[in-house]
């Protein structure tokens, strides 16, 4: 598979790139800066420098043309304000979807977040609340499109060593999950066409990743 990964220099994305390259797929990393090229090519990706906050749909369409799937793993990141939560976590996700449709790329996997379908608790930081709102809007936008989409909502991300064992359900309790395990689930979902149309939540668990993806898609039948 040729898989275009938006936010290609992010931690989850780089884990995903390495996993895809290791199994013989062709990852394409959309990155913001020339300074990031060496990192992503070292991971096994083709690098495309494209700032999703400053380009247009034609630019992105050119980057995704010929792909079998796209993954939105971008985020405004720590230290960014509420405005960038919207321009990256919502608007850039929609831009990638526009480009996928223009290019005829049907498979779209969105990395979202747990908690987007609930009101933030009283006292939630304004920026984090804006992040959840942006992710919720990106999910709503994607569900309205004629694409083979899957939405993955991880729990709190950690840099712990991946365990290759997860809980993957339509709804799970709050919990943590290593970024490497998120990437492993993304890689498995890309090869699971039956996961199209599903919104799945993910935390660390006891089920091997491949088996968890199979079980989640079987329960949807």
C-alpha positions as CSV (number, residue, x, y, z in Angstrom):
1,X,0.0,0.0,0.0
2,X,1.0,3.6,-0.6
3,X,-0.1,5.5,2.5
4,X,0.1,9.3,2.9
5,X,0.5,10.3,6.5
6,X,-0.4,13.9,7.5
7,X,1.6,15.1,10.4
8,X,4.4,12.9,9.2
9,X,7.0,14.1,11.7
10,X,4.8,13.5,14.8
11,X,5.6,10.7,17.3
12,X,2.7,8.5,16.3
13,X,3.2,9.1,12.7
14,X,6.9,8.2,12.8
15,X,6.1,4.9,14.6
16,X,3.5,4.3,11.9
17,X,6.0,5.1,9.1
18,X,8.5,2.6,10.5
19,X,5.8,-0.1,10.8
20,X,4.5,0.4,7.3
21,X,8.0,0.4,5.8
22,X,8.9,-2.7,7.7
23,X,6.0,-4.7,6.2
24,X,6.8,-3.5,2.6
25,X,4.3,-0.6,2.3
26,X,5.3,2.8,0.9
27,X,4.7,5.5,3.5
28,X,4.6,9.2,2.4
29,X,5.2,11.7,5.2
30,X,3.6,15.1,4.8
31,X,5.8,17.4,6.8
32,X,6.0,21.1,7.6
33,X,9.7,21.8,7.2
34,X,12.8,20.8,5.2
35,X,14.5,20.3,8.6
36,X,12.3,17.2,9.1
37,X,13.2,15.5,5.8
38,X,16.2,13.5,7.1
39,X,14.2,12.1,10.1
40,X,11.3,10.8,8.1
41,X,13.4,9.4,5.2
42,X,15.5,7.7,7.8
43,X,12.2,6.0,9.0
44,X,11.6,4.7,5.5
45,X,9.1,7.3,4.3
46,X,9.1,9.5,1.2
47,X,9.0,13.1,2.3
48,X,6.7,15.8,1.0
49,X,7.1,19.3,2.5
50,X,3.6,20.7,2.7
51,X,2.3,23.0,5.4
52,X,-1.4,22.1,5.7
53,X,-2.2,25.4,7.3
54,X,-0.9,27.4,4.4
55,X,-1.5,25.3,1.3
56,X,-4.7,24.7,-0.8
57,X,-6.6,21.6,-1.9
58,X,-4.8,21.4,-5.2
59,X,-1.4,21.2,-3.4
60,X,-2.7,18.4,-1.2
61,X,-4.4,16.6,-4.0
62,X,-1.1,16.4,-5.9
63,X,0.5,14.9,-2.8
64,X,-2.1,12.2,-2.3
65,X,-2.8,11.2,-5.9
66,X,-1.9,7.6,-6.4
67,X,-2.2,6.7,-2.7
68,X,-4.2,3.8,-1.5
69,X,-5.0,5.5,1.8
70,X,-4.4,8.6,3.9
71,X,-3.9,8.9,7.6
72,X,-4.5,12.2,9.5
73,X,-2.1,12.1,12.4
74,X,-1.3,15.8,12.6
75,X,-1.9,18.0,15.6
76,X,-1.1,21.6,16.6
77,X,0.9,20.1,19.5
78,X,1.8,21.3,23.0
79,X,2.1,25.0,23.5
80,X,-0.2,26.0,20.6
81,X,-3.3,28.1,21.2
82,X,-7.0,27.6,20.6
83,X,-6.8,29.1,17.1
84,X,-4.3,26.5,15.9
85,X,-6.3,23.7,17.4
86,X,-8.9,24.7,14.9
87,X,-6.6,25.3,11.9
88,X,-4.8,22.0,12.3
89,X,-7.0,19.6,14.2
90,X,-10.2,20.5,12.3
91,X,-9.4,22.5,9.1
92,X,-6.3,20.5,8.1
93,X,-8.2,17.2,8.6
94,X,-11.0,18.5,6.3
95,X,-8.4,19.7,3.8
96,X,-6.9,16.2,3.6
97,X,-10.4,14.8,3.1
98,X,-11.1,17.2,0.3
99,X,-7.9,16.2,-1.4
100,X,-8.6,12.5,-0.9
101,X,-11.9,12.9,-2.6
102,X,-10.5,15.0,-5.4
103,X,-7.8,12.3,-6.0
104,X,-10.1,9.4,-5.7
105,X,-8.5,8.0,-2.5
106,X,-11.3,6.4,-0.6
107,X,-9.6,5.1,2.5
108,X,-9.1,7.7,5.3
109,X,-8.1,7.0,8.9
110,X,-8.4,9.8,11.4
111,X,-6.6,9.9,14.7
112,X,-8.9,11.7,17.0
113,X,-9.2,11.6,20.8
114,X,-11.2,10.1,23.6
115,X,-13.6,12.5,25.2
116,X,-14.7,14.4,22.1
117,X,-18.4,13.3,22.4
118,X,-18.7,14.6,26.0
119,X,-18.8,18.1,27.4
120,X,-15.4,19.0,28.9
121,X,-15.5,18.8,32.7
122,X,-15.9,22.1,34.6
123,X,-12.6,23.8,34.9
124,X,-11.1,22.3,31.8
125,X,-8.3,24.4,30.3
126,X,-9.7,26.6,27.4
127,X,-7.0,25.4,24.9
128,X,-7.7,21.7,25.7
129,X,-11.5,22.3,25.4
130,X,-10.8,23.9,21.9
131,X,-8.8,20.8,21.0
132,X,-11.7,18.5,21.9
133,X,-14.1,20.8,19.9
134,X,-11.8,20.7,16.9
135,X,-11.5,16.9,17.0
136,X,-15.3,16.5,17.4
137,X,-15.8,18.8,14.4
138,X,-13.3,16.8,12.3
139,X,-15.1,13.6,13.1
140,X,-18.5,15.1,12.2
141,X,-17.1,16.4,8.9
142,X,-15.6,13.0,8.0
143,X,-18.7,11.1,8.8
144,X,-20.6,13.2,6.2
145,X,-18.2,12.3,3.4
146,X,-18.4,9.6,0.8
147,X,-15.1,8.0,2.0
148,X,-14.2,4.7,3.6
149,X,-13.3,6.3,6.8
150,X,-12.3,4.9,10.2
151,X,-11.9,7.1,13.3
152,X,-9.5,6.0,16.0
153,X,-9.8,7.6,19.5
154,X,-6.7,6.8,21.6
155,X,-6.6,7.4,25.3
156,X,-3.8,9.4,26.9
157,X,-0.7,9.0,24.8
158,X,2.6,7.9,26.4
159,X,6.1,7.2,25.2
160,X,6.3,3.9,27.1
161,X,7.5,0.9,25.2
162,X,4.7,-0.6,23.1
163,X,3.1,-3.8,24.4
164,X,1.3,-5.0,21.3
165,X,-1.7,-5.7,23.5
166,X,-4.7,-3.3,23.6
167,X,-8.3,-2.8,24.2
168,X,-10.1,-1.6,21.1
169,X,-13.9,-1.1,21.3
170,X,-16.6,1.3,20.4
171,X,-16.4,2.6,23.9
172,X,-13.8,1.9,26.6
173,X,-12.9,3.3,30.0
174,X,-10.3,6.1,30.3
175,X,-6.7,4.9,30.1
176,X,-3.2,5.3,28.7
177,X,-1.8,3.8,25.5
178,X,1.8,3.9,24.2
179,X,2.2,5.8,20.9
180,X,3.8,2.7,19.3
181,X,0.7,0.7,20.0
182,X,-1.5,3.4,18.5
183,X,0.7,3.2,15.3
184,X,0.4,-0.6,15.3
185,X,-3.4,-0.4,15.5
186,X,-3.4,2.2,12.7
187,X,-1.3,-0.1,10.5
188,X,-3.7,-3.0,11.1
189,X,-6.8,-0.9,10.4
190,X,-5.4,0.2,7.1
191,X,-5.5,-3.5,6.1
192,X,-8.9,-4.1,7.5
193,X,-11.5,-2.8,5.0
194,X,-14.3,-4.0,7.3
195,X,-13.3,-1.2,9.8
196,X,-14.6,1.4,7.4
197,X,-17.4,3.4,9.0
198,X,-16.3,2.6,12.6
199,X,-15.3,4.9,15.4
200,X,-13.1,2.9,17.8
201,X,-11.6,3.8,21.2
202,X,-8.2,2.5,22.2
203,X,-6.3,2.0,25.4
204,X,-3.7,-0.5,26.6
205,X,-5.2,-4.0,27.2
206,X,-4.6,-7.7,27.0
207,X,-5.6,-8.5,23.4
208,X,-2.8,-8.6,20.7
209,X,-3.3,-5.8,18.2
210,X,-4.1,-7.9,15.1
211,X,-6.7,-9.9,17.1
212,X,-8.2,-6.8,18.6
213,X,-8.7,-5.2,15.1
214,X,-10.3,-8.4,13.8
215,X,-12.6,-8.6,16.8
216,X,-13.6,-5.0,16.6
217,X,-14.6,-5.3,12.9
218,X,-16.4,-8.6,13.5
219,X,-18.6,-7.1,16.2
220,X,-19.6,-4.4,13.7
221,X,-21.0,-7.0,11.2
